[in-house]
Amino acid sequence: DAKTTQPNSMESNEEEPVHLPCNHSTISGTDYIHWYRQLPSQGPEYVIHGLTSNVNNRMASLAIAEDRKSSTLILHRATLRDAAVYYCILSSQGAQKLVFGQGTRLTINP
Amino acid sequence: NAGVTQTPKFQVLKTGQSMTLQCAQDMNHEYMSWYRQDPGMGLRLIHYSVGAGITDQGEVPNGYNVSRSTTEDFPLRLLSAAPSQTSVYFCASRRDRGHYGYTFGSGTRLTVV
């Protein structure tokens, strides 16, 4: 499984945008980029995924570099509820499993 | 829909005891997985299944057994509990067609003394 690299922690302020980076220089052509988040004392929650084009949903946006070796999860207006560990995961289409890394712990200041 | 249901939510075992962690989903998902999460760590895959009757090992399978007799259920058995198996266990499922995210249960917190 191709690996991803994320900062251990990030901090932002409430109501400001947050950009969470992820490097995946060994990504293959069939790997999708998935983002999950884990709120305190809860199971992980699917956020968004993409292959080549930028993606938007109600929770976040995913910006994928043209060479696909990095991506950025964008929370447009952070709230205190967005404080969580965010995981960037590569997964091939039809993947039968997810392999988690350490993720980025996001702290939101009021 | 209930989603992914894990029972029990909390359990304390003595070393050497055995038990089964239950996982059930009502979404007709083919793929199911078990993860463990130690304090301050990411999730590690224990076992996974791509359909009834089919299971495979993940990163940390030792000390655990699984079976998948129905699409809905994917129990995880601890054969002889050890303190090193103290962890939070998560079950997850997803559809097998197309590309969708996994749905996770709320976890079982297991302490082995």
Interface residues (C-beta under 8 A of the other chain):
Chain A: Y32 H34 Y36 Q42 G43 P44 E45 Y46 V47 H49 V85 Y87 Q93 G94 Q96 K97 L98 V99 F100 G101 Q102 G103
Chain B: V4 Y31 S33 Y35 M41 G42 L43 R44 L45 Y48 V50 D56 G58 E59 F90 A92 D96 H99 G101 Y102 T103 F104 G105 S106 G107
